[in-house]
Amino acid sequence: KKGINIMEIFPAFEIGWLNGWIFMLIFFLIFGIVIKTCPKEVITRLYDNKGWTRTQYIFTKLAKLCALIHLILVIFTPLNIGSIEFIIGISIFLIGTIGFVIAVINFKKAPLDKPITSGLYKISRNPQIMTLLLVSFGTSLMIGSWIAIIIIIVSAIFLHFRILGEEKRLTQQYGDAFLEYKKKVPRYFIFF
């Protein structure tokens, strides 16, 4: 039966070795290794939420809640190995994971007193969030779950409002340098 399933709204939950948790574990191990190589001031910059509004905190918490629900779905849902969705999903997952590592390395190498404008930040003002969404979307396809995809879309909407607030703070922090960067580079990718 494995490999012939198509996307389901609510795939069956079960505890197993061939569930989506394998890929999330791989991603989190890679994430941990990459973050461990960052100096303390880079990590502080990465998680800086000074000046956030109450709305930003709320949207961030809602996005994290969606991520937690998605993680639970992935942990307890078997991989749909052999399906076209699995093949597409693993490809998207790998692109997202590699992109995330590159984005964090770009972030790590950037001067602390300027907006980050090199590497993936040349094509997106938010490559870490975009690649993280790719990882989650790819995993959702690998488990063949429409509900997991819907949860990621809802999370992306919440993250959009967080990003809008971050950009206000970055404009205040970096002034004209960030405004010029905003004119040249899309918020997400290519055209938007």
C-alpha positions, -999 to 999 in steps of 0.1 A, spaced: 0 0 0 29 24 6 39 44 -24 5 44 -40 -12 67 -16 -21 101 -28 -24 133 -8 -50 130 20 -66 156 41 -59 137 74 -34 109 69 -35 81 95 -14 88 126 10 61 138 43 57 156 69 44 132 104 46 119 94 57 85 75 88 96 82 124 87 101 129 120 132 115 103 135 145 80 126 170 107 153 155 129 178 158 101 169 195 96 171 203 133 205 186 136 218 206 107 202 238 121 218 231 155 252 226 140 250 258 120 237 279 149 265 265 171 291 279 148 276 314 151 292 339 176 270 351 204 264 386 189 251 370 157 227 348 176 216 379 195 210 397 162 192 366 148 167 365 176 164 402 183 128 413 190 135 446 207 109 472 197 84 446 186 47 456 189 22 435 208 8 425 174 42 412 163 45 391 194 10 377 189 15 368 152 49 353 161 33 331 188 5 321 164 31 312 137 50 291 164 18 274 174 12 264 137 48 252 135 42 230 166 10 216 153 28 209 120 57 192 138 33 169 157 15 160 124 49 152 108 62 132 137 31 109 137 25 106 100 41 79 79 62 90 49 44 84 15 76 68 1 74 61 -36 47 86 -44 53 115 -67 45 138 -38 73 122 -18 98 127 -46 87 164 -51 86 169 -13 121 155 -7 134 178 -35 118 208 -19 130 198 15 166 195 3 164 229 -15 150 245 17 175 229 40 205 239 18 190 273 13 185 277 51 221 268 58 233 293 32 210 320 45 223 316 81 259 316 69 252 348 49 237 362 81 266 352 102 292 368 78 274 401 75 286 432 94 265 438 125 261 476 118 246 472 83 216 455 67 224 420 53 225 423 15 248 395 3 242 359 -7 206 348 -6 198 382 8 204 396 -27 172 378 -39 151 379 -8 149 401 23 137 371 43 156 340 30 156 322 64 119 323 67 113 314 31 136 284 32 122 273 65 87 274 49 102 253 20 114 227 45 80 225 61 62 224 27 85 197 14 79 176 46 41 181 42 43 167 7 65 137 19 38 127 43 10 134 18 -10 157 41 -32 185 29 -39 197 64 -1 200 70 1 222 39 -28 243 51 -11 248 85 21 259 67 1 284 46 -16 298 78 18 300 95 32 319 65 4 344 68 12 350 104 49 353 96 41 379 69 27 403 96 58 396 118 80 405 89 62 437 83 70 447 118 106 436 115 110 458 85 98 488 104 124 482 130 151 476 104 142 509 88 146 527 121 178 508 128 195 512 94 177 542 79 184 550 42 206 519 38 176 496 45 152 517 25 176 514 -5 179 477 0 140 474 1 138 491 -33 162 466 -48 153 433 -32 118 417 -29 105 408 5 101 372 -3 114 360 -37 117 373 -72 86 394 -76 69 399 -42 
